[in-house]
Amino acid sequence: MTTVRKHKKQPITVGILTVPNEPTPVIPWLGPHIIIPYDTPTPELYYSRVKGLIIPGGDTPRGKKHHAFLRTIIWFLERSLQPGEYFPILGICLGMEYLLYAIGGFSTLPRYEQHDPVPIQIRLKSRMFNQFPLEYRAAIQAQGIIPQDHLYGISPAEFLANRHLALFFRITSTAKDKDDREFVNTMEARGLPVYGIQSHPDRQAVDPGFLPFFMSELRK
């Protein structure tokens, strides 16, 4: 049964999913938001109260997926695909990795370690990057200004070799890990407001691009 959301005229509220064994997520730039337990038995109650979902960063042991966390993410993904729905979902770092798990069907991800800001190579135009201020878009490609803090990821070749990922998402940018290997840094769903960011724009003092774009998606 499809859950009908009734908040169109209410203030925009976003859901933030908790991460297993991590403190309650804090994202300073957010306005009204609701914390959603990763293992909630009633995700439909939260879905009716929020306009979109953020899956934040965090740690998982040895890059293996946490099944209750993944199950809740898949629940929200499936509801977002219902006809007539516009429910933006943003996965940040670990959150992006779990979108890879959910759509690609992986049991683990390969190691692509990076803990330093590195330049981003934008591969093609996208809904997200098209709305960035031109100066900021140029800066993130020329300089390492966006924090990275991850052990795992996926290369463009590995991404495109997975039929489910290649059909659902487009690779919109890449970056290099500590061993100079290329990994997928951002992705967006084809025709759907589902986005993944391997880096951490949420840790920037000022972010004129990534997170303001997602907030604009919530207003649609």
GULUMNU-612527 format. One line per field, with one value per residue (C-alpha): residue number from 1; x negated, y negated, z. Coordinates in steps of 0.5 Angstrom, whole numbers, plus 500, padded with zeros to 3 digits. Layout:
seq [NUM; ...]
east [X; ...]
north [Y; ...]
up [Z; ...]
This chain:
seq [1; 2; 3; 4; 5; 6; 7; 8; 9; 10; 11; 12; 13; 14; 15; 16; 17; 18; 19; 20; 21; 22; 23; 24; 25; 26; 27; 28; 29; 30; 31; 32; 33; 34; 35; 36; 37; 38; 39; 40; 41; 42; 43; 44; 45; 46; 47; 48; 49; 50; 51; 52; 53; 54; 55; 56; 57; 58; 59; 60; 61; 62; 63; 64; 65; 66; 67; 68; 69; 70; 71; 72; 73; 74; 75; 76; 77; 78; 79; 80; 81; 82; 83; 84; 85; 86; 87; 88; 89; 90; 91; 92; 93; 94; 95; 96; 97; 98; 99; 100; 101; 102; 103; 104; 105; 106; 107; 108; 109; 110; 111; 112; 113; 114; 115; 116; 117; 118; 119; 120; 121; 122; 123; 124; 125; 126; 127; 128; 129; 130; 131; 132; 133; 134; 135; 136; 137; 138; 139; 140; 141; 142; 143; 144; 145; 146; 147; 148; 149; 150; 151; 152; 153; 154; 155; 156; 157; 158; 159; 160; 161; 162; 163; 164; 165; 166; 167; 168; 169; 170; 171; 172; 173; 174; 175; 176; 177; 178; 179; 180; 181; 182; 183; 184; 185; 186; 187; 188; 189; 190; 191; 192; 193; 194; 195; 196; 197; 198; 199; 200; 201; 202; 203; 204; 205; 206; 207; 208; 209; 210; 211; 212; 213; 214; 215; 216; 217; 218; 219; 220]
east [500; 497; 496; 499; 495; 499; 494; 494; 496; 492; 485; 480; 477; 472; 470; 463; 462; 458; 452; 451; 446; 445; 447; 454; 452; 451; 451; 451; 454; 460; 467; 473; 471; 473; 468; 470; 467; 464; 467; 474; 480; 485; 481; 488; 489; 483; 484; 491; 487; 481; 480; 473; 468; 460; 456; 450; 443; 440; 436; 438; 433; 429; 433; 439; 446; 451; 457; 462; 459; 459; 466; 469; 465; 468; 475; 475; 472; 477; 483; 479; 480; 487; 491; 492; 487; 481; 477; 470; 465; 458; 452; 446; 440; 442; 449; 447; 443; 450; 454; 448; 450; 458; 458; 451; 453; 445; 444; 437; 434; 426; 422; 421; 418; 417; 417; 415; 418; 417; 419; 425; 426; 433; 434; 441; 446; 451; 457; 453; 447; 451; 453; 447; 444; 439; 433; 434; 435; 428; 425; 427; 424; 417; 416; 417; 422; 428; 426; 425; 425; 427; 423; 428; 431; 432; 428; 431; 430; 433; 439; 440; 439; 445; 451; 456; 451; 450; 458; 460; 454; 450; 443; 442; 435; 429; 423; 416; 415; 408; 405; 407; 413; 419; 426; 433; 434; 441; 447; 454; 460; 463; 469; 470; 467; 463; 455; 449; 443; 437; 433; 436; 439; 442; 436; 434; 435; 438; 442; 445; 446; 448; 452; 456; 457; 460; 464; 467; 469; 473; 477; 480]
north [500; 493; 488; 481; 476; 470; 464; 460; 454; 455; 452; 457; 462; 467; 474; 476; 483; 485; 489; 496; 495; 488; 481; 478; 474; 467; 463; 455; 452; 456; 453; 457; 464; 471; 476; 483; 489; 494; 500; 497; 502; 496; 492; 490; 486; 482; 482; 478; 473; 471; 468; 472; 476; 475; 482; 479; 481; 486; 492; 499; 505; 507; 504; 509; 507; 507; 511; 507; 500; 502; 505; 498; 495; 499; 498; 491; 492; 496; 491; 485; 489; 489; 486; 478; 478; 473; 475; 473; 478; 476; 481; 477; 482; 488; 486; 486; 493; 496; 493; 497; 503; 502; 501; 505; 511; 511; 515; 511; 505; 505; 500; 493; 490; 482; 477; 471; 466; 467; 464; 467; 468; 467; 472; 469; 464; 466; 463; 462; 459; 454; 451; 449; 442; 442; 440; 446; 451; 448; 448; 455; 458; 454; 455; 460; 456; 461; 466; 473; 479; 486; 492; 495; 493; 496; 494; 492; 499; 503; 498; 499; 506; 507; 507; 505; 499; 497; 497; 493; 488; 483; 482; 474; 474; 477; 476; 480; 484; 484; 489; 484; 489; 486; 487; 485; 478; 476; 480; 478; 482; 482; 478; 479; 474; 479; 477; 480; 476; 480; 473; 469; 462; 462; 461; 455; 448; 446; 450; 446; 452; 459; 458; 452; 456; 461; 456; 453; 461; 461; 455; 458]
up [500; 498; 504; 502; 505; 507; 508; 502; 505; 512; 513; 509; 514; 512; 515; 517; 518; 524; 523; 527; 533; 531; 535; 533; 526; 527; 520; 522; 516; 516; 518; 521; 521; 524; 526; 524; 527; 522; 525; 525; 525; 522; 517; 514; 520; 518; 511; 512; 516; 511; 504; 503; 506; 508; 509; 513; 514; 519; 520; 519; 520; 515; 509; 510; 510; 516; 514; 518; 516; 509; 510; 512; 506; 501; 504; 503; 496; 494; 496; 493; 486; 487; 481; 483; 488; 489; 495; 494; 497; 499; 501; 504; 504; 508; 505; 498; 499; 502; 496; 492; 496; 495; 488; 486; 490; 493; 499; 500; 497; 495; 499; 496; 502; 502; 508; 505; 500; 493; 487; 483; 476; 473; 468; 465; 466; 471; 475; 481; 478; 473; 479; 482; 482; 476; 481; 486; 480; 478; 485; 487; 480; 481; 488; 494; 498; 500; 505; 504; 509; 507; 506; 501; 494; 487; 481; 475; 471; 477; 477; 470; 470; 475; 470; 476; 478; 470; 469; 475; 476; 472; 474; 475; 478; 480; 485; 486; 493; 496; 491; 486; 484; 481; 485; 483; 487; 486; 482; 481; 479; 472; 472; 480; 485; 488; 489; 492; 494; 497; 500; 505; 503; 510; 513; 510; 513; 507; 502; 496; 492; 494; 500; 498; 491; 495; 499; 493; 491; 497; 495; 489]
